[in-house]
Amino acid sequence: MKVVNKIKGSGLLLTIVLSVVFGFMAGVVGQLVSDTYFYPLDSADLEIDDSNRRVLRTLSDRSTVDVALANIITQTELRMAGVNIRAGVEAGGLLGTAATLTSDGWFLTHSDVLGRRSAAGLVITLQDKVLLVEEIVIDNVSGATLLKVDASELAVISLANSANIRRGQTLLVFGADGQIVDTSVVNLLTSGNATSESYRRSFELRDTLSDSSIGGLLLDLGGNLVGLVSGTDIPTAVPVSHFRIAIEGILRTGEVQRPELGLSFGVTPGNESAIVLQAPRRGTPAAQAELEEDDIILEVNGNVLDKYQDLAEVIQSFRPGDAVSLRVNRGGEEIIIEAFLGLLE
């Protein structure tokens, strides 16, 4: 197995070099690879083949790209792990990747990596360690999945602010096949109508990915986690912003705590404000706040709903129990409606 990076144009060299320089100056670099299932740095060799795929080589070449990428890998290799099938107390087949989320043994992956497997059937492989999974907590809204093992003093990955990711920015995908593939966000892929408790949008990535990339980690060139790969034929990733709050709830209480407003919505053409599609369900915070069908929600706590952030993305950035102020267009008249978010069951 080789560590592979697909190169698309000469701009990657400058991007990588600048990222490494400024990343090291700031002292913030997350990990991008685990030597559990990637070749150690000194055993990979470099080539540029006919399909324009670049493979990392040993530092004997000392080319700028090699040194830059090698430094990223060296600085971050303690923060990645493998998710494996448990074979007794040993590691069996590799299922996917995971990122070390906390120093006391919480790891982050995607639910598609696990399938229907329980904690008893899984281990985390971290360098030369095999760690038994004791607990699994899944955020069904985003697919983000936390695995708990008995560990301490682990180096942890940093979560990027995925709202700052720009179209064309170089990112790296780490899949279970051991490949490190460079990509970029080409679009925000949008589904149809949604609810205030489900996301409509995901990152659409450049180029088709292999099936082994499902659940793979999407990182920026500073080693910070940007998202989790959720599709390959149409390559997509769930942004960190879709599960950051859920992760905080799990680490704080051991449970997923998602806020509920209780609305089905569409969007207005152009500015993409939220149109309430049907009367809110009885007993929901939206019903208690007396929101009505055909109301157009323009803002939530001063956050304008537009093509960059829709109703679900704004609502899911709050916590259960938070009060939100909604600026609403009702029949051509603008009104302010206060609502208290519930706990999504």
Stockholm file with secondary structure:
# STOCKHOLM 1.0

chainA/1-345         MKVVNKIKGSGLLLTIVLSVVFGFMAGVVGQLVSDTYFYPLDSADLEIDDSNRRVLRTLSDRSTVDVALANIITQTELRMAGVNIRAGVEAGGLLGTAATLTSDGWFLTHSDVLGRRSAAGLVITLQDKVLLVEEIVIDNVSGATLLKVDASELAVISLANSANIRRGQTLLVFGADGQIVDTSVVNLLTSGNATSESYRRSFELRDTLSDSSIGGLLLDLGGNLVGLVSGTDIPTAVPVSHFRIAIEGILRTGEVQRPELGLSFGVTPGNESAIVLQAPRRGTPAAQAELEEDDIILEVNGNVLDKYQDLAEVIQSFRPGDAVSLRVNRGGEEIIIEAFLGLLE
#=GR chainA/1-345 SS CCCEEECCSTHHHHHHHHHHHHHHHHTCCCCCCCTTTSCCGGGCCCEECTTCEEECCCTTSCCHHHHHHHHHHHHHGGGEEEEEEEETTEEEEEEEEEEECSTTSEEEEEHHHHTTCCGGGEEEEETTEEEEEEEEEECTTTCEEEEEESCCSCCCCCBCCGGGCCTTCEEEEECTTSCEEEEEEEEEEECSSEETTSCCEEEEESSCCCGGGTTCEEECTTSCEEEEEEETTTTEEEEGGGTHHHHHHHHHHSSCCCEECCCEEEECTTTCCEEECSCCCTTSHHHHTTCCTTCEEEEETTEECBTTBCHHHHHTTSCTTCEEEEEEEETTEEEEEEEECEECC
#=GC SS_cons         CCCEEECCSTHHHHHHHHHHHHHHHHTCCCCCCCTTTSCCGGGCCCEECTTCEEECCCTTSCCHHHHHHHHHHHHHGGGEEEEEEEETTEEEEEEEEEEECSTTSEEEEEHHHHTTCCGGGEEEEETTEEEEEEEEEECTTTCEEEEEESCCSCCCCCBCCGGGCCTTCEEEEECTTSCEEEEEEEEEEECSSEETTSCCEEEEESSCCCGGGTTCEEECTTSCEEEEEEETTTTEEEEGGGTHHHHHHHHHHSSCCCEECCCEEEECTTTCCEEECSCCCTTSHHHHTTCCTTCEEEEETTEECBTTBCHHHHHTTSCTTCEEEEEEEETTEEEEEEEECEECC
//
